[in-house]
């Protein structure tokens, strides 16, 4: 991470702190908790306006809620633009690829990610083009992916899980180097998929059968969770993304095993496997909720609640869908939801007292 980028991140944090301070100060004055003279208020406002103006001039930070919404729209436009440009490039290559000689094909594939990286570095150094950084970074990742895949086809190389490792390392490097959260998710998912494929390959089946072995994904989820606990002094939003991905992968794997015990490696009756993993899903979801509430991990609490509801609803379907009237089934689901609402209300009240 460059010094300029680190400075911009710190500048945005300071601008956010100033905005929060101004709102809280205004509320305190309205409630009569603090009294300031007009000269003091004017001097403080002038000081903040000067600081925010300087931060906006030097680092192009967002100093108002409207600017943040506009920045969000620009990020969405960046994602759409990157997708469209990548699709355009791939479709054009597919149309003209067969007319090119093999050395030309290999040269283009090797040059594409290098050129994209060069453009990315130039764009990232231009403060006015910072919203284009995400677009160019996604294009660079797509070029690297096309490089590996199409070179493998040209030279008739057998598919290997190490391609997933290469994708994961490349995407993660771009994510940390240029603060790209979408590439962080893509890279982390590729790394977890590589580990799952390697585990499946060691057990005998072809590595592409990893999707049929949900248990192979659980070690990767654990490692992602450990990764999220590493210090992220600057990329402080990355641990949230990694935790959310880890919880989602773990819960999805356990959910799949709870619905089909034949996917498990454990040599036990499938029905026993399904019951065990259904209980485990409830335990994992409840643990995610509890730990998330204790540590104020909002994304973990939300995902835990989501999968807890999914686990509960699927069991309701198994127990009662075929044996009772539909209105009674949904009445039970509604009452269970109200019970969960009451339970979370009690937890919230206890946390507030603490």
The 8 nearest C-alpha neighbors of each residue, nearest first, counted from 0:
[[1, 176, 4, 2, 5, 177, 175, 178],
 [0, 2, 4, 3, 5, 176, 6, 177],
 [3, 1, 5, 4, 6, 0, 7, 8],
 [4, 2, 6, 1, 5, 7, 124, 58],
 [3, 5, 7, 1, 6, 2, 8, 0],
 [4, 6, 2, 8, 7, 3, 1, 9],
 [7, 5, 3, 9, 4, 8, 10, 2],
 [6, 8, 10, 4, 58, 5, 9, 11],
 [7, 9, 5, 11, 10, 6, 4, 12],
 [8, 10, 12, 6, 7, 11, 13, 5],
 [9, 11, 7, 13, 12, 8, 6, 14],
 [12, 10, 14, 8, 13, 9, 60, 7],
 [11, 13, 15, 9, 10, 14, 16, 8],
 [12, 14, 16, 10, 15, 11, 17, 9],
 [13, 15, 11, 17, 16, 12, 62, 10],
 [16, 14, 12, 18, 13, 17, 11, 19],
 [17, 15, 13, 19, 14, 18, 20, 12],
 [16, 18, 20, 14, 15, 19, 21, 13],
 [19, 17, 15, 21, 16, 20, 14, 22],
 [18, 20, 16, 22, 17, 21, 23, 15],
 [21, 19, 17, 23, 18, 22, 24, 16],
 [22, 20, 24, 18, 19, 23, 25, 17],
 [23, 21, 25, 19, 24, 20, 26, 18],
 [24, 22, 26, 20, 25, 21, 27, 19],
 [23, 25, 27, 21, 26, 22, 20, 28],
 [24, 26, 28, 22, 23, 27, 21, 29],
 [27, 25, 23, 29, 24, 28, 30, 22],
 [28, 26, 24, 30, 32, 29, 25, 33],
 [27, 29, 31, 25, 33, 30, 26, 32],
 [30, 28, 26, 27, 31, 25, 32, 24],
 [31, 29, 27, 28, 32, 26, 33, 25],
 [30, 32, 28, 29, 33, 27, 34, 26],
 [31, 33, 27, 30, 28, 34, 29, 26],
 [34, 32, 28, 31, 27, 35, 30, 24],
 [35, 33, 28, 36, 31, 32, 27, 29],
 [36, 34, 39, 40, 37, 33, 38, 28],
 [35, 37, 39, 38, 40, 34, 41, 42],
 [38, 36, 40, 39, 41, 35, 42, 34],
 [37, 39, 41, 36, 40, 42, 35, 43],
 [38, 40, 36, 42, 37, 41, 35, 43],
 [41, 39, 37, 43, 38, 42, 44, 36],
 [42, 40, 38, 44, 39, 43, 37, 45],
 [41, 43, 45, 39, 44, 40, 38, 46],
 [42, 44, 46, 40, 45, 41, 39, 47],
 [45, 43, 41, 47, 46, 42, 40, 48],
 [44, 46, 48, 42, 43, 47, 41, 49],
 [45, 47, 43, 49, 44, 48, 42, 50],
 [46, 48, 50, 44, 49, 45, 51, 43],
 [49, 47, 45, 51, 46, 50, 52, 44],
 [48, 50, 52, 46, 47, 51, 45, 53],
 [49, 51, 47, 53, 52, 48, 54, 46],
 [52, 50, 54, 48, 53, 49, 47, 55],
 [51, 53, 55, 49, 50, 54, 48, 56],
 [52, 54, 56, 50, 51, 55, 57, 49],
 [55, 53, 51, 57, 56, 52, 58, 50],
 [56, 54, 59, 60, 52, 53, 58, 57],
 [57, 55, 53, 54, 59, 58, 52, 60],
 [56, 58, 54, 55, 53, 59, 60, 7],
 [57, 59, 7, 55, 60, 54, 56, 10],
 [60, 58, 55, 56, 57, 61, 54, 126],
 [61, 59, 55, 11, 58, 62, 54, 10],
 [62, 60, 66, 67, 63, 59, 11, 55],
 [61, 63, 14, 60, 51, 66, 64, 15],
 [64, 62, 66, 65, 61, 67, 18, 15],
 [63, 65, 67, 66, 68, 62, 61, 69],
 [66, 64, 68, 63, 67, 69, 61, 62],
 [65, 67, 69, 63, 61, 68, 64, 70],
 [68, 66, 70, 64, 69, 65, 61, 71],
 [67, 69, 71, 65, 70, 66, 64, 72],
 [70, 68, 66, 72, 71, 67, 65, 73],
 [71, 69, 67, 73, 72, 68, 66, 74],
 [72, 70, 68, 74, 73, 69, 67, 75],
 [73, 71, 69, 75, 70, 74, 76, 68],
 [72, 74, 76, 70, 71, 75, 77, 69],
 [75, 73, 77, 71, 76, 72, 70, 78],
 [76, 74, 72, 78, 77, 73, 79, 71],
 [77, 75, 73, 79, 74, 78, 80, 72],
 [76, 78, 74, 80, 75, 134, 79, 81],
 [77, 79, 75, 81, 80, 76, 82, 74],
 [80, 78, 76, 82, 77, 81, 83, 75],
 [81, 79, 77, 83, 82, 78, 76, 84],
 [80, 82, 134, 84, 78, 83, 79, 85],
 [83, 81, 79, 85, 80, 84, 86, 78],
 [82, 84, 80, 86, 85, 81, 87, 79],
 [85, 83, 87, 81, 86, 82, 80, 88],
 [84, 86, 88, 82, 87, 83, 81, 138],
 [87, 85, 83, 89, 84, 88, 90, 82],
 [86, 88, 84, 90, 85, 89, 83, 91],
 [89, 87, 85, 91, 86, 90, 84, 92],
 [88, 90, 92, 86, 91, 87, 93, 85],
 [91, 89, 93, 87, 92, 88, 86, 94],
 [92, 90, 94, 88, 93, 89, 87, 95],
 [93, 91, 89, 96, 95, 94, 90, 88],
 [92, 94, 90, 96, 91, 95, 89, 97],
 [93, 95, 91, 92, 96, 90, 97, 89],
 [96, 94, 92, 98, 97, 93, 91, 99],
 [97, 95, 92, 93, 98, 99, 94, 104],
 [96, 98, 99, 95, 94, 93, 100, 92],
 [99, 97, 96, 95, 100, 94, 101, 104],
 [100, 98, 97, 96, 103, 104, 101, 95],
 [101, 99, 103, 102, 104, 98, 97, 96],
 [100, 102, 104, 103, 105, 99, 153, 106],
 [103, 101, 105, 104, 100, 106, 99, 107],
 [104, 102, 106, 100, 101, 105, 107, 99],
 [103, 105, 101, 107, 102, 106, 108, 100],
 [104, 106, 108, 102, 103, 107, 109, 101],
 [107, 105, 103, 109, 108, 104, 110, 102],
 [108, 106, 110, 104, 109, 105, 111, 103],
 [107, 109, 146, 105, 111, 106, 110, 104],
 [110, 108, 106, 107, 111, 105, 146, 112],
 [109, 111, 107, 113, 108, 112, 114, 106],
 [110, 112, 114, 108, 113, 109, 142, 107],
 [113, 111, 115, 142, 143, 139, 114, 110],
 [114, 112, 116, 110, 115, 111, 117, 109],
 [113, 115, 117, 111, 116, 112, 110, 118],
 [116, 114, 139, 112, 118, 113, 117, 119],
 [117, 115, 119, 113, 114, 118, 112, 139],
 [116, 118, 114, 120, 119, 115, 113, 121],
 [119, 117, 115, 121, 116, 120, 122, 114],
 [120, 118, 116, 122, 117, 121, 135, 123],
 [119, 121, 123, 117, 118, 122, 116, 124],
 [120, 122, 118, 124, 119, 123, 117, 125],
 [123, 121, 119, 125, 124, 120, 128, 132],
 [124, 122, 120, 125, 121, 132, 129, 119],
 [125, 123, 122, 121, 126, 120, 129, 3],
 [126, 124, 122, 128, 127, 123, 129, 121],
 [125, 127, 129, 128, 124, 59, 123, 58],
 [126, 128, 125, 129, 59, 130, 122, 124],
 [129, 127, 131, 125, 126, 130, 122, 132],
 [128, 130, 132, 126, 131, 127, 123, 125],
 [131, 129, 132, 128, 133, 74, 73, 77],
 [130, 132, 134, 129, 128, 133, 135, 77],
 [133, 131, 129, 135, 130, 134, 123, 136],
 [134, 132, 136, 131, 135, 137, 130, 179],
 [133, 135, 81, 131, 137, 77, 132, 136],
 [134, 136, 138, 132, 137, 133, 119, 139],
 [137, 135, 133, 139, 138, 134, 132, 119],
 [138, 136, 140, 134, 139, 135, 141, 133],
 [137, 139, 135, 141, 136, 140, 142, 85],
 [140, 138, 115, 136, 142, 112, 137, 141],
 [141, 139, 137, 143, 142, 138, 144, 136],
 [140, 142, 138, 144, 143, 139, 145, 137],
 [143, 141, 139, 112, 145, 140, 144, 111],
 [144, 142, 146, 140, 112, 141, 145, 139],
 [143, 145, 141, 146, 147, 142, 140, 148],
 [144, 146, 142, 148, 143, 147, 149, 141],
 [147, 145, 143, 108, 144, 149, 148, 150],
 [148, 146, 144, 150, 145, 149, 151, 143],
 [147, 149, 145, 151, 150, 146, 144, 152],
 [148, 150, 152, 151, 146, 145, 147, 153],
 [151, 149, 153, 152, 147, 148, 146, 154],
 [150, 152, 156, 149, 148, 154, 153, 155],
 [151, 153, 155, 149, 150, 154, 156, 148],
 [154, 152, 150, 151, 155, 149, 101, 156],
 [153, 155, 151, 152, 156, 150, 149, 157],
 [156, 154, 152, 153, 151, 157, 150, 158],
 [157, 155, 151, 154, 152, 158, 153, 150],
 [156, 158, 159, 155, 151, 152, 154, 160],
 [159, 157, 156, 160, 151, 162, 161, 148],
 [158, 160, 161, 162, 157, 206, 163, 156],
 [161, 159, 162, 163, 193, 196, 164, 197],
 [160, 162, 164, 163, 159, 165, 193, 166],
 [163, 161, 165, 160, 164, 159, 166, 147],
 [164, 162, 166, 161, 193, 189, 165, 160],
 [163, 165, 161, 167, 162, 166, 190, 193],
 [164, 166, 162, 168, 163, 167, 169, 161],
 [167, 165, 163, 169, 164, 168, 170, 162],
 [168, 166, 186, 189, 190, 164, 170, 165],
 [167, 169, 171, 165, 166, 170, 172, 164],
 [168, 170, 172, 166, 167, 171, 165, 173],
 [171, 169, 186, 173, 167, 182, 172, 168],
 [170, 172, 174, 186, 168, 183, 173, 169],
 [171, 173, 169, 175, 174, 170, 176, 168],
 [174, 172, 176, 170, 171, 175, 177, 169],
 [175, 173, 179, 171, 183, 178, 182, 172],
 [176, 174, 178, 172, 173, 177, 171, 179],
 [175, 177, 173, 0, 174, 172, 178, 179],
 [176, 178, 174, 175, 179, 173, 0, 123],
 [179, 177, 174, 175, 176, 180, 234, 173],
 [180, 178, 174, 182, 181, 177, 183, 133],
 [181, 179, 183, 182, 174, 178, 184, 237],
 [182, 180, 184, 183, 179, 185, 174, 186],
 [181, 183, 185, 174, 184, 170, 180, 179],
 [182, 184, 180, 174, 186, 171, 181, 185],
 [185, 183, 187, 181, 182, 186, 188, 180],
 [186, 184, 182, 188, 183, 187, 189, 181],
 [187, 185, 167, 170, 171, 189, 183, 188],
 [186, 188, 190, 184, 189, 185, 183, 167],
 [187, 189, 191, 185, 186, 190, 184, 192],
 [190, 188, 167, 192, 186, 163, 187, 191],
 [191, 189, 167, 193, 187, 192, 188, 164],
 [190, 192, 219, 188, 194, 193, 189, 195],
 [191, 193, 189, 195, 190, 194, 196, 188],
 [194, 192, 190, 196, 163, 191, 195, 160],
 [193, 195, 197, 191, 196, 192, 198, 190],
 [196, 194, 215, 192, 198, 216, 197, 193],
 [197, 195, 206, 193, 199, 209, 194, 198],
 [196, 198, 200, 194, 195, 199, 193, 201],
 [197, 199, 195, 201, 200, 196, 215, 194],
 [200, 198, 196, 202, 201, 197, 206, 209],
 [199, 201, 206, 197, 198, 202, 203, 205],
 [202, 200, 198, 199, 203, 197, 204, 206],
 [203, 201, 199, 200, 204, 198, 197, 205],
 [202, 204, 200, 201, 205, 199, 206, 198],
 [205, 203, 200, 206, 199, 202, 208, 201],
 [206, 204, 207, 200, 208, 203, 199, 209],
 [205, 207, 200, 196, 208, 199, 209, 204],
 [206, 208, 209, 205, 196, 210, 160, 199],
 [207, 209, 206, 211, 210, 205, 204, 212],
 [210, 208, 212, 196, 211, 207, 206, 199],
 [209, 211, 208, 212, 213, 207, 195, 196],
 [210, 212, 209, 208, 213, 262, 207, 263],
 [213, 211, 209, 210, 214, 262, 215, 263],
 [214, 212, 252, 215, 216, 211, 210, 256],
 [215, 213, 216, 217, 212, 252, 263, 264],
 [214, 216, 195, 213, 217, 212, 198, 218],
 [217, 215, 195, 214, 219, 213, 218, 220],
 [216, 218, 220, 219, 214, 249, 215, 221],
 [219, 217, 221, 220, 216, 222, 215, 195],
 [218, 220, 191, 222, 217, 221, 216, 223],
 [219, 221, 245, 223, 217, 218, 222, 249],
 [222, 220, 218, 224, 219, 223, 225, 217],
 [221, 223, 225, 219, 224, 220, 226, 218],
 [224, 222, 226, 220, 225, 221, 245, 241],
 [223, 225, 221, 227, 222, 226, 242, 245],
 [224, 226, 222, 228, 223, 227, 221, 229],
 [227, 225, 223, 224, 228, 229, 222, 241],
 [226, 228, 238, 224, 225, 241, 229, 242],
 [229, 227, 225, 226, 230, 224, 238, 231],
 [228, 230, 226, 227, 231, 225, 238, 224],
 [231, 229, 232, 228, 227, 235, 238, 233],
 [232, 230, 235, 234, 233, 229, 238, 237],
 [231, 233, 235, 230, 234, 229, 236, 237],
 [232, 234, 235, 231, 5, 8, 9, 236],
 [235, 233, 231, 236, 237, 232, 178, 175],
 [234, 236, 231, 233, 237, 232, 238, 239],
 [237, 235, 234, 239, 238, 240, 180, 231],
 [236, 238, 240, 239, 235, 234, 241, 180],
 [239, 237, 227, 241, 240, 236, 242, 235],
 [240, 238, 242, 237, 241, 236, 243, 298],
 [241, 239, 237, 243, 238, 242, 244, 236],
 [240, 242, 238, 244, 243, 227, 239, 245],
 [243, 241, 245, 239, 244, 224, 240, 227],
 [242, 244, 240, 246, 241, 245, 298, 299],
 [243, 245, 247, 241, 242, 246, 248, 240],
 [246, 244, 220, 242, 248, 243, 247, 223],
 [245, 247, 249, 243, 244, 248, 250, 242],
 [246, 248, 244, 250, 245, 249, 251, 243],
 [249, 247, 251, 245, 250, 246, 244, 220],
 [250, 248, 246, 252, 247, 251, 217, 220],
 [249, 251, 253, 247, 252, 248, 254, 246],
 [250, 252, 254, 248, 253, 249, 247, 255],
 [253, 251, 213, 255, 249, 254, 250, 248],
 [252, 254, 256, 250, 255, 251, 276, 280],
 [253, 255, 251, 257, 252, 256, 250, 258],
 [256, 254, 252, 258, 257, 253, 251, 259],
 [257, 255, 259, 253, 260, 258, 254, 273],
 [256, 258, 273, 276, 277, 254, 255, 259],
 [257, 259, 255, 256, 273, 254, 260, 277],
 [260, 258, 256, 261, 257, 262, 255, 273],
 [259, 261, 269, 273, 272, 256, 262, 263],
 [262, 260, 263, 259, 269, 256, 264, 272],
 [261, 263, 260, 212, 259, 256, 211, 264],
 [264, 262, 261, 265, 260, 256, 212, 214],
 [263, 265, 266, 262, 214, 212, 261, 267],
 [264, 266, 263, 267, 272, 268, 260, 269],
 [267, 265, 264, 268, 263, 269, 272, 261],
 [268, 266, 265, 269, 272, 271, 270, 264],
 [267, 269, 271, 270, 272, 266, 260, 261],
 [270, 268, 260, 272, 271, 261, 273, 267],
 [271, 269, 273, 272, 268, 274, 260, 259],
 [270, 272, 274, 269, 268, 273, 275, 267],
 [273, 271, 269, 260, 275, 270, 274, 276],
 [272, 274, 257, 260, 270, 276, 271, 275],
 [275, 273, 277, 271, 272, 276, 270, 278],
 [276, 274, 272, 278, 273, 277, 271, 279],
 [275, 277, 279, 257, 273, 278, 274, 253],
 [276, 278, 257, 274, 280, 279, 275, 273],
 [277, 279, 281, 276, 275, 280, 274, 282],
 [278, 280, 276, 282, 277, 281, 283, 275],
 [281, 279, 283, 277, 282, 278, 253, 284],
 [280, 282, 284, 278, 279, 283, 307, 285],
 [281, 283, 279, 285, 280, 284, 286, 278],
 [284, 282, 286, 280, 285, 281, 279, 287],
 [285, 283, 303, 287, 281, 307, 286, 282],
 [286, 284, 288, 282, 287, 283, 281, 289],
 [287, 285, 283, 289, 288, 284, 290, 282],
 [288, 286, 284, 303, 290, 285, 289, 291],
 [289, 287, 300, 285, 303, 291, 286, 290],
 [288, 290, 286, 292, 291, 287, 285, 293],
 [291, 289, 293, 287, 292, 288, 286, 294],
 [290, 292, 296, 300, 288, 294, 299, 295],
 [293, 291, 295, 289, 290, 294, 288, 296],
 [292, 294, 290, 291, 295, 289, 296, 350],
 [293, 295, 291, 292, 296, 290, 289, 297],
 [296, 294, 292, 291, 293, 297, 290, 300],
 [297, 295, 291, 299, 294, 298, 300, 292],
 [296, 298, 300, 299, 295, 301, 291, 292],
 [297, 299, 301, 300, 296, 243, 302, 239],
 [300, 298, 302, 291, 296, 297, 301, 287],
 [299, 301, 288, 291, 303, 297, 298, 302],
 [302, 300, 298, 304, 303, 299, 305, 297],
 [301, 303, 305, 299, 304, 300, 298, 306],
 [304, 302, 284, 300, 288, 287, 306, 305],
 [305, 303, 307, 301, 302, 306, 300, 308],
 [306, 304, 302, 308, 303, 307, 301, 309],
 [305, 307, 309, 308, 303, 304, 284, 310],
 [308, 306, 304, 310, 284, 309, 305, 281],
 [307, 309, 311, 306, 305, 310, 312, 304],
 [310, 308, 306, 312, 307, 311, 313, 305],
 [311, 309, 307, 313, 308, 312, 306, 314],
 [312, 310, 308, 314, 309, 313, 307, 315],
 [311, 313, 315, 309, 314, 310, 308, 316],
 [314, 312, 316, 310, 315, 311, 309, 317],
 [315, 313, 317, 311, 316, 312, 318, 310],
 [314, 316, 312, 318, 313, 317, 319, 311],
 [315, 317, 320, 313, 314, 318, 319, 312],
 [318, 316, 314, 315, 319, 313, 320, 321],
 [319, 317, 315, 316, 314, 320, 321, 322],
 [318, 320, 322, 316, 321, 315, 323, 317],
 [321, 319, 316, 322, 323, 318, 317, 328],
 [322, 320, 319, 323, 318, 316, 317, 324],
 [321, 323, 319, 320, 324, 318, 325, 328],
 [322, 324, 319, 321, 320, 325, 328, 327],
 [325, 323, 327, 326, 328, 322, 320, 321],
 [324, 326, 328, 327, 329, 323, 320, 330],
 [327, 325, 329, 328, 324, 330, 323, 331],
 [328, 326, 330, 325, 324, 329, 331, 323],
 [329, 327, 325, 331, 330, 326, 324, 332],
 [328, 330, 332, 331, 326, 327, 333, 325],
 [329, 331, 327, 333, 328, 332, 326, 334],
 [330, 332, 334, 328, 329, 333, 335, 327],
 [333, 331, 329, 335, 330, 334, 336, 328],
 [334, 332, 336, 330, 335, 331, 329, 337],
 [333, 335, 337, 331, 336, 332, 330, 338],
 [334, 336, 338, 332, 333, 337, 331, 339],
 [337, 335, 333, 339, 334, 338, 340, 332],
 [336, 338, 340, 334, 339, 335, 341, 333],
 [337, 339, 335, 341, 336, 340, 342, 334],
 [340, 338, 342, 336, 341, 337, 343, 335],
 [341, 339, 337, 343, 338, 342, 344, 336],
 [342, 340, 344, 338, 339, 343, 337, 345],
 [341, 343, 339, 345, 344, 340, 338, 346],
 [344, 342, 346, 340, 345, 341, 347, 339],
 [345, 343, 341, 347, 342, 346, 340, 348],
 [344, 346, 348, 342, 343, 347, 349, 341],
 [345, 347, 343, 349, 344, 348, 350, 342],
 [346, 348, 344, 350, 345, 349, 343, 351],
 [349, 347, 351, 345, 350, 346, 344, 352],
 [350, 348, 346, 352, 351, 347, 345, 353],
 [351, 349, 353, 347, 348, 352, 346, 292],
 [350, 352, 348, 349, 353, 347, 346, 345],
 [353, 351, 349, 350, 348, 347, 346, 345],
 [352, 350, 351, 349, 348, 347, 346, 293]]
